[in-house]
Amino acid sequence: MATTTSNSALFLSSDSLSHHHHQPLLHLSSSRSHSVSLPASKRSKSLALRCSTNGDSTSSEKDTPIELKYPAFPTVMDINQIREILPHRFPFLLVDRVIEYTPGVSAVAIKNVTINDNFFPGHFPERPIMPGVLMIEAMAQVGGIVMLQPEVGGSQDNFFFAGIDKVRFRKPVIAGDTLVMRMTLLKFQKRFGLAKMEGKAYVGGALVCEGEFMMVSAGSS
């Protein structure tokens, strides 16, 4: 609300907002034929109260401890359920939790990248970066969760890469990051057990890796 240096009064109604000069009071028009007048002192107190309320809300947000500000990822499949689907085991199971699953369509999962991962001592000792090939492997395992479900090709013992296209690495993934991977089924040929998928991986909402994946069920001839 703008203020001026002249002795102007502010008229508020449901249809219009207009300024009239040389009026000392604030007039609030209602839907009925009468109006209510408030002295300037009341008006200033009202504005001060409103500002104080907004300030309290902002202060409350700042006072919230950081550990309480960010909710955890949901759990659609935990690690035990993932182990029932994927044949991978330590040290090559690279999916920690499924956070979204649309049967026959897509899956979103996370890999918590920690300094204790067995590849960091060699890649690299002074700068722990997750190898790009392992990011691709982790994304493929998420694709396997989609592919090996009954809604697609039925449960199989295993699956293999048939091809990888248009792979791009946008940013490095380091120890301490949470890799969030989305795999979407584009096409599935049930006769051959062949699946084409689109994969995208993110850290903190930023795209770090993407590509197209071709996978085939191990039980297919």
N, C-alpha and C positions, 0 to 999 in steps of 0.2 A: 504494500500500500504506500503510495507516494505521499509526501508532505510538502507544503509550500510555506513561504514566510508570511503570506497575507493571512488576514483573519477569515479563513474560508471554512465552511462547514461541509461535511460529507453526507449526502443523502443516499441511502441504500434502500432499494426495493427489489422485488422479485423480477422486475422487468428491465430495470436500467440502473446505471451508476453515474451520478452527475455531481458536479461541484457548484455551489451557490455561494457568492461572496457575502460578507458582512453578517454571518450568522454564528453566534457563539456556541451553539449546542449541536450535538450529533443527533439527527432525527432518524429513527428506524421505522420505516413504514411497514405495516403488516397487511394481510389480505383484507382486514376489516377497515372501517373508515377512520379509525383513530391511529395515532402514532405515539411512540415513546421517545422522550428526550433524555439524553444522558449528558451530564456535565463533562467538560474536557478532562477533568481529573479522573473521572471514572473510566474514560476512554483510555488514558495513558496506563492506568492500572491493569486494564484488560489486556492491552498489548504486552505489558511487562509479564503478566501471568502466562500468556501464550508463549513468549520467548523463553521463559523459565522452564516450561514444560518440555519444549523441544530440546533445550540444553540438557535436561535431566535424562532424556532418552538417549542422546548421544553419549553422555557420560556413562550411562549404564552399559552401552555396548563396548566402550573402551575398558571398563572395569572387568568385563568377562575374561577369565583366564584363557589363554590361547588353546589349552588342551581341551576346552569345552566348546570351542567355536566350530570345529569341523567334525561332522558325523562320520562314522566308519562306513566303508563300502558294505552294501547288503550282501547277504550270503544266499545264493540260489543253490549252489552245490559246494559243499566243503571238500577238503582234501581227500577224505575217505570216499566220498561219492565219485570224485574225479578218478581215483585209483581203481574204482570198479569199472570205469569206462576205458581209460587209456592204459595201454600195456607198459608204459614207461615207468622206470624206477630210478632211484638215486644212482648217479648224480645227474640224470638226464630228464627228470620230470620237471618241467619249467612252467607249470601252471599251479598257482596256489589256491585260487578261489574263482568260481564263476559267479559273476554279479548280475548277469542278465542272460536269459535263455528263451528264445522263441523257437519252439519245436519246428524242425524242418526248414528254418530260415537263417537264424544267426545265433551267435553266442558272444558275450563279452566277458573277459576274464582278466585277472591281474597276476602279475609276477612281481613279487617283492624282491628287488635287486639289493642284495646285501654284500658287505665286504667279505662275508664268510663263504660266498659262492666259490666253488673250486676252480673257476677259470681266472679269477682275479690275480693270483700269484704270478701268472705268466702273461696277463693281458690287462694292464701292464703294471709292474711293481710300483712305479712312481706315479702312475695315472690310471686308476682302475676304471676302465671303460668296458662295457658289455660288448662282446664280439657281435658284429652284425649278423653272422651266420646263426648265432644262437637266438637272436631276436626273431629271425625267420623261423627257426625251429620252434620257438615258443608259440608263435602265431599259428604255425601248422598244427601244433597240438590242440590249440583252441578250435581250429577247423575240424580236427578229428573228433572233438566232442559233439559237433553238429553232425558230422558224417556218419558216425558209428551208432547213432540213435535210431530206433525203429521208425521214426517219422521220415527218415531219409532212406537209408539202404539196409537198415537192420543191423543189429550188433555183429561186428566182425572181430576177429582176433587182432588184426593189425591193419595198417594202411601205409602207403608209400607215396613219395613225391613222384609225380609224372612230369612236372614242369613248373618253372617259376619265371614270370614275366613282369616287366615294368617295375622292378624293385628299385626303390629310392630310399636312401637314408638321409633324413633331414637334419637331425641333431644327435649328438652322442648321448648315450644312456650310461649313467655312472652309478656307483654304489650309493645307496640311500634313496634312489628313485623308485617309484612305483610305476611299472609298465602296465598300461591299460590297453588291452587288445580286443579289437572287434573283428570277427570273421563272419562274412555274409555269403551264403550260398547263392551263386548266380545260375548254375545249371548242374543237373545231376542226371547221368545216363545210367539207369538202374541195371540195364542189361550187362554193361561193362564195368559197373561199379566205379565209374569215373565222375569226379566232381570238380567243378570250377568254382573258385571262391575269390572274393575280394577281401584283402586284409589291410587294416590300418591299426597302427599302434601309437599311443599318446603318452606323454608325461606332463602332468599338470595342465592338461588341455591343449598342449602343443603337439602337433603331428611330428613324430620322430622317424617313422618308417611306414612304407606302404608297398603294396604289390599285388599281383594276381597269382593264384596258386592253382595248380592242377594236381589232384590226388586220386589215387586208385586204391580200392579195397584189396587187401591181401588175398581174400578168398576168391577174387575174380580171376578168370582164366585169361 
